[in-house]
Amino acid sequence: MVLTASTMLPLGTPLPLAAMEEGLRPVIGGGIEGASLAGRPVLVLFLCPHCPFVKHVEAELTRLQADLAGKLSLIAICSNSTASHPQDGPEGMAAQARTHGWTFPYLHDPEQSVARTFRAACTPDPFLFDAAHRLAYRGQLDSSRPGGSPCDGRDLRAALGAVLAGRPVPEPQRPAIGCNIKWHPGAEPPWFGA
């Protein structure tokens, strides 16, 4: 495990919908269709089944799914290489979703092209886009870490509250911390290990 911080993609970056429609393969909850996302905030989460940081936030993600139903679109993506981490492939993703009752789309990024577009670096790595599909928040769910206090998602929930109310998300936004995305051997992006 390499402890990694998110790259903090610039605020205002547009949701890369075309890259998502083309590069992602549905595992749970169907694929991505731009028409179904129109006019709604979108929360994109880079996750994987094996990461202890993701395991630490799984219960909070289940609560978020229930609390946000009908208010925004929640989408999870697993971009880890199955060459090095076969447990992070579609079977492991489907088992993880079943265990936690997740019904939101959980999509596989086999070529890691979507992770590159987002400059995703770790798991979990959240990206919250407003109703105009501009990046409004990227960073940690909260300051808890595995082995410490339970995750309550307070930082992400504050950002969600602001976006749903049409207000700017308060600063500062702190980077997410987690395990690095497991890149295909020899295909690490320039920001990996930076």
C-alpha positions as CSV (number, residue, x, y, z in Angstrom):
1,M,0.0,0.0,0.0
2,V,1.3,3.4,-1.0
3,L,-0.3,6.3,0.9
4,T,-1.4,8.7,-1.8
5,A,-3.2,12.1,-1.8
6,S,-5.6,13.2,-4.5
7,T,-4.2,15.5,-7.2
8,M,-6.9,18.2,-6.5
9,L,-8.1,18.6,-10.1
10,P,-8.9,22.4,-10.7
11,L,-12.3,23.5,-9.5
12,G,-14.6,24.4,-12.4
13,T,-13.3,21.5,-14.6
14,P,-16.2,20.1,-16.6
15,L,-17.5,16.5,-16.0
16,P,-15.8,14.4,-18.7
17,L,-19.0,12.8,-19.8
18,A,-17.8,11.6,-23.2
19,A,-14.8,9.9,-21.7
20,M,-17.0,8.2,-19.1
21,E,-19.6,7.0,-21.7
22,E,-16.8,5.6,-23.9
23,G,-14.3,4.2,-21.3
24,L,-16.5,2.6,-18.6
25,R,-18.0,-0.8,-18.4
26,P,-21.1,-1.4,-16.2
27,V,-20.9,-3.9,-13.4
28,I,-23.8,-2.7,-11.1
29,G,-26.5,-0.2,-11.9
30,G,-26.1,0.2,-15.7
31,G,-23.9,2.5,-17.8
32,I,-23.5,6.2,-18.1
33,E,-26.0,8.2,-20.3
34,G,-25.6,11.9,-20.4
35,A,-29.4,12.5,-20.7
36,S,-30.0,10.8,-17.3
37,L,-27.5,13.2,-15.7
38,A,-28.7,16.4,-17.2
39,G,-29.4,19.2,-14.8
40,R,-28.4,17.2,-11.7
41,P,-25.3,17.3,-9.5
42,V,-23.0,14.3,-10.0
43,L,-20.8,12.7,-7.4
44,V,-18.1,10.5,-8.9
45,L,-16.1,8.2,-6.5
46,F,-13.0,6.2,-7.4
47,L,-13.2,3.0,-5.3
48,C,-12.0,-0.6,-5.3
49,P,-12.9,-3.7,-3.3
50,H,-9.6,-4.4,-1.5
51,C,-8.4,-0.9,-0.2
52,P,-8.5,-0.5,3.6
53,F,-9.3,3.2,3.1
54,V,-12.3,2.3,1.0
55,K,-13.4,-0.3,3.5
56,H,-13.2,2.4,6.1
57,V,-15.8,4.5,4.2
58,E,-18.1,1.8,2.8
59,A,-20.8,2.2,5.5
60,E,-20.8,6.0,4.9
61,L,-21.3,5.5,1.2
62,T,-24.3,3.3,1.9
63,R,-25.7,6.1,4.1
64,L,-25.0,8.7,1.4
65,Q,-26.8,6.5,-1.1
66,A,-29.9,6.5,1.1
67,D,-29.7,10.2,2.1
68,L,-29.1,11.5,-1.4
69,A,-31.6,9.4,-3.4
70,G,-33.3,11.5,-6.0
71,K,-31.1,14.6,-5.2
72,L,-28.1,13.8,-7.3
73,S,-26.4,11.1,-9.4
74,L,-23.9,9.0,-7.5
75,I,-21.4,7.0,-9.7
76,A,-18.5,4.8,-8.5
77,I,-15.6,3.7,-10.7
78,C,-12.9,1.1,-10.2
79,S,-9.8,1.8,-12.2
80,N,-7.3,-0.6,-10.6
81,S,-5.3,-2.9,-12.8
82,T,-6.6,-6.5,-12.6
83,A,-3.2,-7.7,-13.7
84,S,-1.8,-6.9,-10.3
85,H,-5.1,-6.9,-8.3
86,P,-7.6,-9.4,-9.8
87,Q,-9.8,-8.9,-6.7
88,D,-10.6,-5.4,-8.0
89,G,-12.2,-6.7,-11.2
90,P,-15.9,-6.9,-11.9
91,E,-16.6,-10.0,-9.7
92,G,-15.0,-8.3,-6.7
93,M,-16.8,-5.1,-7.4
94,A,-20.2,-6.8,-7.7
95,A,-19.6,-8.7,-4.4
96,Q,-18.6,-5.4,-2.7
97,A,-21.8,-3.7,-4.0
98,R,-24.0,-6.6,-2.9
99,T,-22.5,-6.7,0.6
100,H,-23.2,-3.0,1.1
101,G,-26.5,-2.7,-0.7
102,W,-25.2,-0.3,-3.3
103,T,-27.5,0.2,-6.3
104,F,-25.7,3.2,-7.8
105,P,-23.7,2.6,-11.0
106,Y,-20.4,0.9,-10.2
107,L,-18.3,0.9,-13.3
108,H,-15.1,-0.7,-14.4
109,D,-12.4,1.4,-16.1
110,P,-10.4,-1.5,-17.7
111,E,-8.1,0.8,-19.8
112,Q,-7.7,3.3,-16.9
113,S,-8.6,6.1,-19.4
114,V,-11.3,7.6,-17.1
115,A,-8.9,7.7,-14.1
116,R,-6.4,9.5,-16.3
117,T,-9.0,12.0,-17.5
118,F,-9.9,12.8,-13.8
119,R,-6.3,12.7,-12.7
120,A,-7.5,10.3,-10.1
121,A,-4.8,9.2,-7.7
122,C,-6.2,7.2,-4.8
123,T,-9.1,5.2,-3.4
124,P,-11.3,6.7,-2.3
125,D,-11.1,9.8,-4.5
126,P,-14.4,11.8,-4.6
127,F,-15.3,14.4,-7.3
128,L,-18.5,16.5,-6.8
129,F,-19.9,18.3,-9.9
130,D,-22.7,20.9,-9.6
131,A,-25.9,20.8,-11.6
132,A,-24.0,22.6,-14.5
133,H,-21.5,19.7,-14.3
134,R,-18.6,21.8,-13.2
135,L,-16.3,20.5,-10.5
136,A,-17.3,22.1,-7.2
137,Y,-15.5,19.8,-4.7
138,R,-12.7,17.3,-4.7
139,G,-11.1,16.0,-1.5
140,Q,-11.6,13.9,1.5
141,L,-14.9,12.5,2.8
142,D,-13.7,13.5,6.3
143,S,-10.5,13.5,8.4
144,S,-11.0,10.0,9.8
145,R,-8.6,7.2,8.7
146,P,-8.7,3.4,9.1
147,G,-8.1,2.4,12.7
148,G,-9.3,5.7,14.0
149,S,-12.7,7.2,14.5
150,P,-15.6,6.1,12.2
151,C,-16.2,7.9,9.0
152,D,-19.1,10.4,9.0
153,G,-18.3,12.0,5.7
154,R,-18.6,15.5,7.2
155,D,-16.4,17.3,4.6
156,L,-18.1,15.7,1.6
157,R,-21.5,16.2,3.3
158,A,-20.8,19.9,3.8
159,A,-19.9,20.2,0.1
160,L,-23.0,18.3,-0.9
161,G,-25.2,20.6,1.2
162,A,-23.7,23.6,-0.5
163,V,-24.0,22.3,-4.0
164,L,-27.6,21.1,-3.5
165,A,-28.5,24.6,-2.1
166,G,-26.8,26.3,-5.1
167,R,-24.0,27.8,-2.9
168,P,-20.2,27.7,-3.4
169,V,-18.4,25.0,-1.5
170,P,-16.4,26.5,1.4
171,E,-12.6,26.4,1.4
172,P,-10.2,25.0,2.2
173,Q,-10.8,21.7,0.4
174,R,-8.4,19.0,1.8
175,P,-7.1,16.2,-0.4
176,A,-8.4,12.7,-0.1
177,I,-5.9,10.2,1.2
178,G,-5.9,6.6,0.4
179,C,-4.2,3.7,-1.4
180,N,-2.8,4.7,-4.8
181,I,-4.7,3.6,-7.9
182,K,-3.0,0.4,-9.1
183,W,-1.8,1.4,-12.6
184,H,-1.1,-1.1,-15.3
185,P,2.6,-2.0,-15.2
186,G,4.6,0.5,-17.1
187,A,1.6,2.8,-17.7
188,E,1.8,5.0,-14.6
189,P,0.7,8.6,-15.3
190,P,3.1,11.5,-14.8
191,W,1.6,12.5,-11.5
192,F,2.0,9.0,-10.0
193,G,4.6,9.1,-7.3
194,A,5.1,12.9,-7.7
